[in-house]
Amino acid sequence: MSELSREEQDIVLNFEAAVNMSAEEIEDWLKTEESNSVGQKESEDAESKGHQSGRHIVKILRKAESDYTKDDFAHMKKVISYIHRHSAQQPSGSIVNTPWRYSLMNWGHDPTK
């Protein structure tokens, strides 16, 4: 496999800076009631977009850089954008038990870290 382009290297660096949870931490989190309680869903019993994203992030984190696909890079860009955008909307007061934090954690970022 060829080496990463400059743009791909930048995406990986920004992804690694934004995602501060390990694959194991995300997997454990996605099993919780709190994780499933937040996010946009197509229907009442559908999986939320954030939950789907979390599963994709786990797969990316477990891959070697040389195995990243175009879809992985596209998802990394989406994750970076979501985390930056959502982080800017931090509510006042304690954030520990908030839907805001739970949503970010579905996307691989725990703002309490």
DAHU-V260828 format. One record per residue. N is the residue number from 1. RES is the residue in one small letter. BURIAL is I if it has 24 or more other ideal C-beta (glycine too) atoms within 12 Angstrom, else O. D_FIRST is the distance of its C-alpha to the first C-alpha in whole Angstrom. Layout:
n=N res=RES burial=BURIAL d_first=D_FIRST
n=N res=RES burial=BURIAL d_first=D_FIRST
This chain:
n=1 res=m burial=O d_first=0
n=2 res=s burial=O d_first=4
n=3 res=e burial=O d_first=7
n=4 res=l burial=O d_first=9
n=5 res=s burial=O d_first=12
n=6 res=r burial=O d_first=15
n=7 res=e burial=O d_first=16
n=8 res=e burial=I d_first=14
n=9 res=q burial=O d_first=15
n=10 res=d burial=O d_first=18
n=11 res=i burial=I d_first=18
n=12 res=v burial=I d_first=16
n=13 res=l burial=O d_first=19
n=14 res=n burial=O d_first=22
n=15 res=f burial=I d_first=21
n=16 res=e burial=O d_first=21
n=17 res=a burial=O d_first=24
n=18 res=a burial=I d_first=26
n=19 res=v burial=I d_first=25
n=20 res=n burial=O d_first=27
n=21 res=m burial=I d_first=27
n=22 res=s burial=O d_first=25
n=23 res=a burial=O d_first=24
n=24 res=e burial=O d_first=27
n=25 res=e burial=I d_first=29
n=26 res=i burial=I d_first=28
n=27 res=e burial=O d_first=28
n=28 res=d burial=O d_first=32
n=29 res=w burial=I d_first=33
n=30 res=l burial=I d_first=32
n=31 res=k burial=O d_first=34
n=32 res=t burial=O d_first=37
n=33 res=e burial=O d_first=40
n=34 res=e burial=I d_first=40
n=35 res=s burial=I d_first=36
n=36 res=n burial=I d_first=37
n=37 res=s burial=O d_first=40
n=38 res=v burial=I d_first=38
n=39 res=g burial=I d_first=36
n=40 res=q burial=O d_first=36
n=41 res=k burial=O d_first=37
n=42 res=e burial=O d_first=37
n=43 res=s burial=O d_first=40
n=44 res=e burial=O d_first=42
n=45 res=d burial=O d_first=40
n=46 res=a burial=O d_first=37
n=47 res=e burial=O d_first=34
n=48 res=s burial=I d_first=34
n=49 res=k burial=O d_first=31
n=50 res=g burial=I d_first=30
n=51 res=h burial=I d_first=30
n=52 res=q burial=I d_first=27
n=53 res=s burial=I d_first=26
n=54 res=g burial=I d_first=26
n=55 res=r burial=I d_first=25
n=56 res=h burial=I d_first=21
n=57 res=i burial=I d_first=21
n=58 res=v burial=I d_first=22
n=59 res=k burial=O d_first=19
n=60 res=i burial=I d_first=17
n=61 res=l burial=I d_first=18
n=62 res=r burial=O d_first=17
n=63 res=k burial=O d_first=14
n=64 res=a burial=O d_first=11
n=65 res=e burial=I d_first=10
n=66 res=s burial=O d_first=6
n=67 res=d burial=O d_first=8
n=68 res=y burial=I d_first=10
n=69 res=t burial=O d_first=11
n=70 res=k burial=O d_first=13
n=71 res=d burial=O d_first=16
n=72 res=d burial=I d_first=15
n=73 res=f burial=I d_first=15
n=74 res=a burial=O d_first=18
n=75 res=h burial=I d_first=20
n=76 res=m burial=I d_first=19
n=77 res=k burial=I d_first=21
n=78 res=k burial=I d_first=24
n=79 res=v burial=I d_first=24
n=80 res=i burial=I d_first=25
n=81 res=s burial=O d_first=27
n=82 res=y burial=I d_first=29
n=83 res=i burial=I d_first=29
n=84 res=h burial=O d_first=31
n=85 res=r burial=O d_first=33
n=86 res=h burial=I d_first=34
n=87 res=s burial=O d_first=35
n=88 res=a burial=O d_first=37
n=89 res=q burial=O d_first=39
n=90 res=q burial=O d_first=40
n=91 res=p burial=O d_first=44
n=92 res=s burial=O d_first=47
n=93 res=g burial=O d_first=48
n=94 res=s burial=O d_first=46
n=95 res=i burial=O d_first=43
n=96 res=v burial=O d_first=42
n=97 res=n burial=O d_first=43
n=98 res=t burial=O d_first=42
n=99 res=p burial=O d_first=41
n=100 res=w burial=I d_first=39
n=101 res=r burial=I d_first=37
n=102 res=y burial=I d_first=37
n=103 res=s burial=I d_first=35
n=104 res=l burial=I d_first=32
n=105 res=m burial=I d_first=32
n=106 res=n burial=I d_first=31
n=107 res=w burial=I d_first=28
n=108 res=g burial=I d_first=27
n=109 res=h burial=I d_first=29
n=110 res=d burial=I d_first=33
n=111 res=p burial=I d_first=35
n=112 res=t burial=O d_first=37
n=113 res=k burial=O d_first=35
